[in-house]
Amino acid sequence: MKTTFDGIEMDLHDDGSGGLPAAEYDPLRTPYDVREQDFPGEKSFSDQLWFLLHYAVLAPSTHNTQPWRFAVLESEGIALYADYSRRMPVIDPGNRELVISLGAALFNLRVAAAHFAMPCEIAYNLSGDSERPVAVARIAPPLLGGRSCPAEEELVSLFPSIAGRHTNRNPFLLSRVPASVMLRLASCGADSQCELVFSTDGVVNERVGSLVAEAEQHQWADAGFRKDLAEWIRPGATPEADGIPGAAYSWTGPVAALGQYASRTLDQGLLRAAHDRNLCVDAPGLIAVTGEDSVLHWLEAGEVLERLLLTVVREGLQYSYFNMPVQVPQFRTQLKALLGCSAWPQLLLRVGYCLTPPAPTPRKPLQDVVLSQPMQ
């Protein structure tokens, strides 16, 4: 259930609890090793809320910037804040993708809360005040008997997919996705103001692929875009806890080590455009998440996106993004017309089957993203 946000005053500080010593924390392994059997059912409500955040931080974010902060409200739930210091000013000048990332983290919170039988209601901030939380997940202690209500069963079914969700940038098989699976994916947009627009038409997908290639060349020709992107490219064996490591692009050796430098200094537009056009054209299915341009709709687009991605994983599929034409206004208009969208495309992705497993992306430890203590 969802309600509008009525405001909470917070005095935020770094809590620092719940983390491993730096020497023991592996950003590519530790976050994904969270085990549901470690849920602190016999401990305090605050400890239980902290545990839910292990799943929230596994949400996708634009270029793995992880632009979120959380505040644990000891008797009420979890507040979600935007971390604008992690924005991408050229690629995402209006913070649209940043806010969508927050919506994805919010949905993971809902799924984890449902799994542990903790009633959860989302309250959104409609004030427009960027200093306040974008939303508060009002969460109650676990229900007696540890059983979620029947209405939450769909959310519970997605819980095992959270830790296994990774973007897969490898080529997909040409195998068709069964219609029954596509119907289950389509249901992810039900009861939402945002819509999912599907295309399995080879002719349409080829035109979309050409538009992706054109938008990508346009972006790579811009030195500001290359600098923005390079800030979040990491070497293959990176100790960094954010950004996209070379392994996620299947880069190895010297290529992985030089990825950041090459992204900043070289116009790779023609090469990247040809590569991504082929991936797009060969994809068994393309999906656009659409909605209006407002903070509330972007949050909802993020929730719909994460519901879709977790369903993709549950169904044994893989996915990756082609957001280039969404990020450039003139190409976004063309994409809207090409796909026959009734609202603006917010994200574009492909789905299909792949024999090559995706590489995980790193995550920051909780103590780096959690703030707490309400103002007295």
N, C-alpha and C positions, 0 to 999 in steps of 0.2 A: 504494500500500500504506500502511496506517496502523498505528501502534503507540501504546502509552501513553507519556506523557511521564515521564522519569526525573530531570528537574531540571537546571538550569544556573544557576550563580551569575554575576551580571553586575554590572559597575561601569559604569553608563550615563552617557554624556555626549553632548552635541550634536556630531555629526560635522561638519555644515556643508558637506560636499562635494556635488558633483553638481547644483548649482543655478545658475540664471541670475541676473544682477544684477536687483535689484528692478524697475528701470525697464524691463527687457526682458521681464519675466514677466507674461503675461496669464493670469489664473486661469481664464478661459473658453475660451482657445484653446491655450495652450502645453501643458498636460497631454495634450491629445488629439492633438497633433502628433507624438507619439512614433512613430518609424519603425523597423520591424524590421531594416532594412538597416544601422542604426546599432549593432546589437548588437556589443559589443566582444570579438569572438571571439579576437583576437590579444592582448588585454590580460589583466590579472590576474583571478583567480577572484572577488576582491572587487568589481572593476568589473562583472563579469557579474551578480553578485548585485544590485548597485545598479541595474543596468539592468532587472532583473525587477520591481523595485519601482515603476517607471513604470506598470506594468499593475496591480499590486496596489491602488494608490491610486485607480484608476478604478472600484473596486467601489461599489455603492450603500450608503448608510447612512441611518439614520433621520433625516429632515429635513436630510440632508447635513451631519451633525455631524462626520463623519470621525473617529470616536472610537478611532483606532488609533495605535500607535507600533511601529516596527520596529527591530530591532537586527541588523546584519549581522555574522554570526559567520564570520570570515575563512576558516576551514577546514571549516565545518560546514553553513552555510545561513543561514536568516533566522528570528529569533525575533519573535513577534507579541505585543504587549502591549495591554491595554485602557487607554485614556486616560479615566479616570472624571471628569476635569475637564470633559468635554464631554457629560456625561449630561443627560437631561431628567427631572428629579425628579418631575414631575407626570404627564407623558404616559407615561413609562417608569420607574416607581418601582423595579421589580425588576431593571432593566438587561437585560431580556430582548431588546429590540430592539437595544440596544447590542451585545450578544454576537452576535446574528444578523448584524449588520453586519461583525463581525470574521470570521465564517465566510465571508461573501461575499468579503472581501479574501483570505482563505486560498485560496479556490477559484481566484481569478484568478492567484494565485501558481502553483498547480498547472498551470493552463492554459498560462501563459507558460513555465514550466519545460519542459513537454512539447513546446511548439512549438520551443524551442531545444535539444531533445534532452538536457536536463539531468535525470537521474533524481531524483525527488522523493518523499520519504516524510514523512507528517505524524505528528508525535508530540504528543499532547495532554497538557496538565497536569491530572492527576486529583487533585492534592493539595488543591485548594481555597484555596491561598495566592494572594491577589490581587496580591501584590507580584512574583510570578514570571510568566513568559510564559504566556499561555493556550494557546499551541501553538508548536512549532518545526517549520518546514519544513526537513527535512534534505535538502539539495540537493547533488548531485555535479556536477563539471565536465561539459561537453558530451561526449556519446559520439563516438567516432571516426566520421567519415563524416557526422555531423550528422543522423542518422536516429533518431527515437523508436521505441520498441518498438511492435509492433502493438496492444498493449493500450491504448496512449495515443492511438490515432488519433482517437477520439471527442473527446478533449480538444483535440487539435490542430485539429480542424474548427471549434471554437468560438473560436479565437484571433482571427480577424478581427472578431468581434462585440464584443470588449471595448471598443474606443474608440468604437463606434457605439451603445452601449447607453445610452439616456436614458429616463426616465419621461415618458410622453406623457399629459398631462391633458386633451387635447382630446377632443371627441366622436368616437366610432368609427363606421365604416360599419356598416350592419346586415347586411353580407355574412356568411354562415355560414363558419366555419373548417372546411376539409375534414377528414373523419374521419382520413385518413392523417396530417395534420399534428398533430391532437390526440393520436394514438398516439405520435408522436415526442416530443411534450411530456410525455406520461405516462411515457415511459421515463426521464425525468430523476429520477424517484423510485425507480428500480430499485436494488437492492443498498444500500438505506439504511434506517435505523431510522425515518426520517421519511417520511411519505406525502404524496402529492398527491391531493387530492379535487377532482374536476371537476364542474361543472354547466353544461349547455347547455339545461336545462329552463326555459322562460320563466316558468312558475308559481313554481318554486323561486327563480329569480333575482329575481322581483318581491318575494317575501317577504324575501329577503336584502337587497334594496334598501330596503325599509321598515325593516329592522333597522339598516342603515347610517345611515339618516336619523334614527332615534330615538336611536342612540348619539351621533351628531354633535351633535344638539341638547343632549343631556345634557352633553357635553364643553364646548361653547361657553358654557353657562350658568355655568361655573366660571371665576372670575377667575384662579385659579392656572393653569388650562389655557391661557387666553389669553396670560398672561405667558410661560409656558413656550414656547408656539408662536412668539410675537412675537420672542423672542430669536434666532430663526433665519430670520426673514423679512428679505429684503434688497431695496433699491430696484432698479429696472430696470437702471440703469447702475452697479451696485455694483462697487467695487474690492475688496470682501471676497473671500476665498478659500474661504469655506464658506457654509453656509446655502442657502436657496432664493431665487433672484432673481425679481423680478416677472415676467420673461419666461417663466418656467416655468409660471406660472399664466395666461399670455396677458394680463397686465396691461401697460398702456402709459400714458405721460404721468403726470398727477397721481395716477391710481389706483395706479400702481406706486410712486410716491414716498411715498404715504401708507399703503402696505400694512402696514408694521410698526405704525404708530400705530393704524390701524383694527383690526388683529388684537388689540392689547392692550386697547383701550378699548371696543370695540363687540361686543355679543353678535350674531354673524352666524349663529347656529344655524339659524334658519328658512330663510334664504337659501341657506346652504351645504348644508343637508340636502336641500332640493328639487333643487338642482343635482346633487348626487352621487347621489341616488336615481335620477334619470333616467339618468345615465351607467351606473349599475350595472344597471338594468333593461334598457337597450338593448344592453348588452354581449353579443357573440356567445358568450362563455364566461367563467365565473368559476372561479378556482382557489384552493383553500386549501392552504397548506403546514401540515401537522400534525405533532405530535410531543409527547413528554413535556416537562415543565418541569424541566430541569436544564441546567447550563452546557454539558455535552457535547452534549445534544440541540439546544440553541440554536445552538451552533457548526455542528452538522450541518445544521440547518434553513437556516442561512445559506449553506452550501455547495450544498445542494439548490436553494435560491432562485436563486443566481447561475448554476448550471447551467441552470435553467429559463429565466432571463431571456436568457442568451446564446443559447439555442436559439430562443427567441421571435424575437430579432433575426435569427438565421440564416435563419429561416423567413419573414422579411418581415412579421412581425406587430409590434404595439405593445402596451404594457401600462401600467397604473397601479394604484396601491394603494387599498384601502378598509379600512384597518386599524382604523377607529373601533370596531367591535363587538369586536375582539380586545383592545383596550386597556382596556375597561371590563368588570370581572368578570361582572356579571349578564348583559350582552349576549354575552359570550364563551360562556357556558353555553348560551344560546339558539342561537347560531350553530352550536355543536357538534352540538346536536340537530337543527337544521334541515338541515344538510348530511349528517347521518348519519356524522360523523367518529368513528373509534375512539379517537383521541387528541385532544389539545387543539389548536385552530387557533392557529397562530403568526403567520400572515400571510394576508391575503385580497387578491386582485388580479383584475383583468379583463384579458382579451386580445382582440385583434381587429385589424382593418385601419383605417388612418387616412391620409388624404391630406395632413394638416397635419403637417409634421415637428416633432419635439420640440425644445425648447430645452435646450442643455447646462447643467449646473450647475458652479460653479467648483470647483477643487481647489487645495489648499495645495501649495506646492513641497516637493520631497522633503526638503530640509534642515530643514524645519519638523516633520517627522514621523519622521525616522530618527535613532536613537541607536545607538551601537556601542561596541566594545571590551570583550571579555570580561575578567573579573577575573583578574589575574595571580597 
